[in-house]
Amino acid sequence: MDDTARLQAMTQGLFPELIGVRFVDATAERVVAELDVRDEHCTVPGVMHGGAIMAFADTLGGAATALNLSAGGGTTTIESKTNFFASARPGETLRGTCTPLHRGRRTMVWQTRVTAADGKLLALVTQTQLVVEPPAADSR
């Protein structure tokens, strides 16, 4: 199973599936996904909630980190910053492209560009993921 299919399978029945995240392309260097804006994503009629955009981007950063972990490792977001540039509306398809700024042993920093179908930049998200090491084998 390739990384794109693996990420989609990993999120089945979880929050990313609930909000409609579709992974389009995934490697250790870049994760791309799409999200169709629905009325349920809106804060007022016709305008997507900023938190929904942030949740979309956070999903990509966590997924990108997961693709870079050693076997048994985990991750959690420890910091996230979002700049919003334009709004999204129901019926639009958003595209998120997540690339690394730093991939270290203890933390990874990712930047996700969230764009509209026409390429217009809607938001830029920078997040830091903590790398959680796998539990040590019991040496008794």
C-alpha positions, 0 to 999 in steps of 0.5 A: 500500500502506498503512503497516500492510501495508507494515510487514507486508511489510517484516518477511516472512522476518525476526525479527518474522515468526518470533515472529509479529508481526501489524501491526494499525494503523500510522501515523506517530503510532501502531503497533499489533500483536498477538502470539499467545503460543506455548510457544516464547515461554516461559522455563518452561512456561506463562510467556512469557519477558520477552525475548520481550515486549521483542522484540515491543515493540522491533519496534514502536518500530523500525517506528514510527521507520521510518514517520517517517524520510526516504527512505533513512534507517535506525534502530537501538535505542540504549536500552530499558527495560521494566517488567513488571507481569504474566505472559502465558501460551500461548494469549493474544493480546498487543496492543502499542500504540506511541506517540511521546514524542519525534520528533527529527532524531537520536533518537526515543523511543517508549513501547509498552504491552503488554496482554492481550486483556482490557486488563490491562497486562503491560509498559510499554517505553520505547525510544530509536531512533537516526535514521541519515541516508541516505548523502550523494550522491557529489558528485564 
